[in-house]
């Protein structure tokens, strides 16, 4: 598992925990929301990584 995937999992976990704490997500529907949040976070990290690489050139 790459660095971006590990970061995405950590960030997604933190987001989901906050949503559970604020009762926006329940443990019952956790599996329904986690993959979508993970994909958004991962896509964002990958886009930022691509943008940073472009600025390094």
MDTraj code that builds the backbone (N, CA, C; nanometers):
import mdtraj as md
import numpy as np

residues = "UNK UNK UNK UNK UNK UNK UNK UNK UNK UNK UNK UNK UNK UNK UNK UNK UNK UNK UNK UNK UNK UNK UNK UNK UNK UNK UNK UNK UNK UNK UNK UNK UNK UNK UNK UNK UNK UNK UNK UNK UNK UNK UNK UNK UNK UNK UNK UNK UNK UNK UNK UNK UNK UNK UNK UNK UNK".split()
xyz = np.array([
    [0.0853, -0.1171, 0.0000],
    [0.0000, 0.0000, 0.0000],
    [0.0901, 0.1237, 0.0000],
    [0.0609, 0.2144, -0.0888],
    [0.1406, 0.3349, -0.1035],
    [0.1120, 0.4390, 0.0029],
    [0.1971, 0.5393, 0.0060],
    [0.1857, 0.6470, 0.1038],
    [0.0511, 0.7185, 0.0939],
    [0.0087, 0.7494, -0.0285],
    [-0.1188, 0.8196, -0.0467],
    [-0.2368, 0.7368, 0.0021],
    [-0.2309, 0.6056, -0.0184],
    [-0.3399, 0.5189, 0.0271],
    [-0.3471, 0.5150, 0.1793],
    [-0.2306, 0.5088, 0.2442],
    [-0.2282, 0.5092, 0.3907],
    [-0.2804, 0.6420, 0.4452],
    [-0.2379, 0.7511, 0.3843],
    [-0.2865, 0.8830, 0.4268],
    [-0.4367, 0.8943, 0.4057],
    [-0.4840, 0.8440, 0.2923],
    [-0.6284, 0.8499, 0.2637],
    [-0.7075, 0.7695, 0.3652],
    [-0.6572, 0.6525, 0.4040],
    [-0.7265, 0.5727, 0.5047],
    [-0.7322, 0.6456, 0.6386],
    [-0.6211, 0.7065, 0.6780],
    [-0.6164, 0.7784, 0.8057],
    [-0.7129, 0.8973, 0.8061],
    [-0.7091, 0.9763, 0.6992],
    [-0.7967, 1.0933, 0.6910],
    [-0.9433, 1.0501, 0.6865],
    [-0.9721, 0.9469, 0.6091],
    [-1.1088, 0.8972, 0.5987],
    [-1.1584, 0.8493, 0.7342],
    [-1.0737, 0.7781, 0.8060],
    [-1.1109, 0.7310, 0.9397],
    [-1.1463, 0.8490, 1.0297],
    [-1.0650, 0.9525, 1.0275],
    [-1.0901, 1.0694, 1.1118],
    [-1.2212, 1.1392, 1.0727],
    [-1.2464, 1.1498, 0.9441],
    [-1.3707, 1.2125, 0.8969],
    [-1.4915, 1.1308, 0.9415],
    [-1.4846, 0.9995, 0.9227],
    [-1.5974, 0.9132, 0.9583],
    [-1.6228, 0.9169, 1.1090],
    [-1.5165, 0.9181, 1.1886],
    [-1.5335, 0.9266, 1.3334],
    [-1.6064, 1.0554, 1.3702],
    [-1.5674, 1.1669, 1.3084],
    [-1.6363, 1.2940, 1.3360],
    [-1.7826, 1.2874, 1.2942],
    [-1.8097, 1.2265, 1.1793],
    [-1.9482, 1.2128, 1.1347],
    [-2.0288, 1.1257, 1.2300],
    [-1.9671, 1.0203, 1.2837],
    [-2.0371, 0.9353, 1.3801],
    [-2.0627, 1.0143, 1.5087],
    [-1.9620, 1.0892, 1.5534],
    [-1.9779, 1.1700, 1.6753],
    [-2.0904, 1.2729, 1.6611],
    [-2.1052, 1.3291, 1.5424],
    [-2.2094, 1.4294, 1.5196],
    [-2.3401, 1.3673, 1.4698],
    [-2.3446, 1.2362, 1.4687],
    [-2.4616, 1.1575, 1.4295],
    [-2.5051, 1.1787, 1.2853],
    [-2.4098, 1.2120, 1.1996],
    [-2.4387, 1.2219, 1.0557],
    [-2.4307, 1.0837, 0.9910],
    [-2.3472, 0.9973, 1.0491],
    [-2.3325, 0.8581, 1.0061],
    [-2.3485, 0.7734, 1.1306],
    [-2.4139, 0.6582, 1.1152],
    [-2.4257, 0.5669, 1.2283],
    [-2.3400, 0.4437, 1.2008],
    [-2.3040, 0.3704, 1.3043],
    [-2.2285, 0.2466, 1.2819],
    [-2.3016, 0.1487, 1.1894],
    [-2.4319, 0.1598, 1.1852],
    [-2.5117, 0.0706, 1.1003],
    [-2.4874, 0.0989, 0.9520],
    [-2.4770, 0.2275, 0.9131],
    [-2.4587, 0.2592, 0.7710],
    [-2.3149, 0.3016, 0.7370],
    [-2.2218, 0.2731, 0.8270],
    [-2.0803, 0.3035, 0.8079],
    [-2.0276, 0.2485, 0.6751],
    [-2.0557, 0.1210, 0.6473],
    [-2.0053, 0.0551, 0.5264],
    [-2.0597, 0.1195, 0.3994],
    [-2.1711, 0.1832, 0.4097],
    [-2.2317, 0.2507, 0.2951],
    [-2.1559, 0.3790, 0.2601],
    [-2.1045, 0.4486, 0.3601],
    [-2.0417, 0.5794, 0.3399],
    [-1.8889, 0.5756, 0.3279],
    [-1.8236, 0.4826, 0.3980],
    [-1.6772, 0.4816, 0.4030],
    [-1.6125, 0.4765, 0.2646],
    [-1.6546, 0.3859, 0.1750],
    [-1.5885, 0.3805, 0.0431],
    [-1.5985, 0.5107, -0.0370],
    [-1.7125, 0.5770, -0.0304],
    [-1.7297, 0.7020, -0.1051],
    [-1.6395, 0.8114, -0.0489],
    [-1.6328, 0.8210, 0.0850],
    [-1.5469, 0.9217, 0.1472],
    [-1.4010, 0.8911, 0.1156],
    [-1.3634, 0.7638, 0.1248],
    [-1.2249, 0.7229, 0.0950],
    [-1.1877, 0.7612, -0.0479],
    [-1.2752, 0.7363, -0.1423],
    [-1.2451, 0.7675, -0.2826],
    [-1.2248, 0.9172, -0.3024],
    [-1.3076, 0.9979, -0.2413],
    [-1.2938, 1.1430, -0.2534],
    [-1.1613, 1.1887, -0.1946],
    [-1.1278, 1.1379, -0.0770],
    [-1.0021, 1.1763, -0.0121],
    [-0.8831, 1.1316, -0.0964],
    [-0.8844, 1.0078, -0.1443],
    [-0.7747, 0.9560, -0.2259],
    [-0.7613, 1.0351, -0.3558],
    [-0.8708, 1.0620, -0.4221],
    [-0.8667, 1.1414, -0.5456],
    [-0.8063, 1.2793, -0.5195],
    [-0.8420, 1.3382, -0.4071],
    [-0.7889, 1.4702, -0.3717],
    [-0.6391, 1.4630, -0.3466],
    [-0.5946, 1.3632, -0.2717],
    [-0.4511, 1.3469, -0.2452],
    [-0.3731, 1.3245, -0.3746],
    [-0.4277, 1.2423, -0.4623],
    [-0.3598, 1.2155, -0.5890],
    [-0.3557, 1.3405, -0.6761],
    [-0.4618, 1.4182, -0.6767],
    [-0.4645, 1.5419, -0.7552],
    [-0.3633, 1.6409, -0.6999],
    [-0.3543, 1.6508, -0.5684],
    [-0.2566, 1.7406, -0.5062],
    [-0.1148, 1.6942, -0.5372],
    [-0.0938, 1.5637, -0.5354],
    [0.0393, 1.5095, -0.5674],
    [0.0785, 1.5403, -0.7098],
    [-0.0142, 1.5301, -0.8014],
    [0.0112, 1.5620, -0.9412],
    [0.0405, 1.7102, -0.9576],
    [-0.0345, 1.7922, -0.8861],
    [-0.0140, 1.9374, -0.8934],
    [0.1231, 1.9753, -0.8357],
    [0.1626, 1.9122, -0.7252],
    [0.2937, 1.9402, -0.6654],
    [0.4066, 1.8980, -0.7578],
    [0.3917, 1.7850, -0.8254],
    [0.4935, 1.7386, -0.9199],
    [0.5075, 1.8352, -1.0356],
    [0.3981, 1.8926, -1.0808],
    [0.4013, 1.9875, -1.1913],
    [0.4753, 2.1151, -1.1515],
    [0.4626, 2.1533, -1.0240],
    [0.5318, 2.2748, -0.9765],
    [0.6797, 2.2498, -0.9545],
    [0.7209, 2.1254, -0.9356],
    [0.8607, 2.0925, -0.9139],
    [0.9422, 2.1023, -1.0416],
    [0.8780, 2.0949, -1.1551],
    [0.9498, 2.0950, -1.2848],
    [1.0020, 2.2312, -1.3221],
])
top = md.Topology()
chain = top.add_chain()
for i, resn in enumerate(residues, 1):
    res = top.add_residue(resn, chain, resSeq=i)
    for name in ("N", "CA", "C"):
        top.add_atom(name, md.element.get_by_symbol(name[0]), res)
traj = md.Trajectory(xyz[None], top)
